[in-house]
Amino acid sequence: MEYLQANPQRIKSWNAGMRLGRIGHRTSAFPFQKALELDPPVAEGAIAVVDVRGGRGQALEGIRQDYPDMKGRMILLDLPDVVTDATNNGSPQYIETAPASFFNPLPRGQELLENTKKYMDDYSRIAIADMVLADVGCLRDLAMQDINMMSLGGMERSESEWKELIASAGLVLNKIWYNQDGPKHAVVEAVLPAFKGHKLE
């Protein structure tokens, strides 16, 4: 990420590439409709969804297209250069952008979750759209993606590694939602220990 920040053209290309994947397949595993029906309604001026590290806001666009009647504000939270790029490249007006710096000395994934937790209430859910590797018998293409992430100083996490990361931030892993087209993309749902929302089974 430091390299991308130092090379504006690269980060622009990165964000454009991420947008091409369009999030439909990435967030469709999560039952937004059930959450809207069962959880307390979101007031008009309240925050409905915050997309953390959301690039150009493609996830928020997809959610709005699928649920046009959803009330509340949609906020895109990412690094300053990224949200500027999103604004300059036609981010819809209904998406509010908020520049933020996510990382300090703590392990990065843990700190990102801890910082997000500060703004949650007893009905909030963190929905992390990512790959989830099986602890045993991982598919070959997912294992290769884990190796590819090493070139960026990153990794793809297994189910047990997601549980460990979420617990390290004082949160509870509620469920991992897998897409119907297979395990390549999933949504990891994390909540506060005192969560009062409904189970979305």
LINURKA-V705618 format. One record per pair of residues at least 24 apart in sequence whose ideal C-beta (glycine too) atoms are under 6 Angstrom apart, sorted by the first residue. I is the first residue (numbers start at 1). J is the second residue. D is the distance in Angstrom with one decimal. If there is no record, write none. Layout:
BEGIN
i:I j:J d:D
i:I j:J d:D
END
This chain:
BEGIN
i:5 j:81 d:5.9
i:11 j:81 d:5.8
i:12 j:85 d:5.7
i:15 j:55 d:5.0
i:15 j:56 d:5.2
i:15 j:85 d:5.4
i:18 j:55 d:4.7
i:19 j:56 d:5.0
i:19 j:58 d:4.9
i:22 j:58 d:5.6
i:23 j:58 d:5.0
i:23 j:59 d:4.2
i:23 j:62 d:4.5
i:24 j:62 d:5.3
i:25 j:185 d:5.7
i:26 j:129 d:4.3
i:26 j:185 d:5.2
i:27 j:59 d:5.7
i:27 j:129 d:5.2
i:29 j:177 d:4.1
i:29 j:178 d:5.8
i:29 j:179 d:4.5
i:29 j:186 d:5.9
i:29 j:187 d:4.8
i:30 j:127 d:5.2
i:30 j:177 d:5.2
i:30 j:187 d:4.1
i:31 j:200 d:4.9
i:32 j:67 d:5.9
i:34 j:200 d:4.7
i:38 j:198 d:3.9
i:39 j:123 d:5.4
i:39 j:197 d:5.2
i:40 j:123 d:6.0
i:42 j:71 d:5.1
i:42 j:72 d:3.7
i:44 j:71 d:5.5
i:46 j:72 d:5.1
i:47 j:73 d:5.0
i:48 j:72 d:2.8
i:49 j:74 d:5.1
i:50 j:75 d:4.7
i:50 j:77 d:5.7
i:51 j:76 d:5.3
i:52 j:77 d:5.0
i:53 j:78 d:5.6
i:54 j:78 d:5.8
i:56 j:86 d:4.3
i:57 j:86 d:5.5
i:57 j:91 d:5.0
i:57 j:95 d:4.7
i:60 j:95 d:5.2
i:109 j:165 d:5.0
i:110 j:168 d:4.9
i:110 j:169 d:5.3
i:113 j:169 d:3.6
i:114 j:169 d:4.8
i:120 j:192 d:5.7
i:122 j:194 d:5.5
i:122 j:196 d:4.2
i:123 j:196 d:5.9
i:123 j:197 d:4.7
i:125 j:189 d:5.7
i:125 j:191 d:5.7
i:126 j:190 d:4.3
i:127 j:187 d:5.1
i:127 j:189 d:5.7
i:128 j:188 d:4.2
i:129 j:187 d:5.3
i:131 j:156 d:4.8
i:132 j:159 d:5.9
i:132 j:176 d:5.7
i:132 j:186 d:4.4
i:133 j:158 d:4.3
i:135 j:159 d:5.6
i:135 j:160 d:5.2
i:162 j:188 d:5.4
i:166 j:190 d:4.7
END
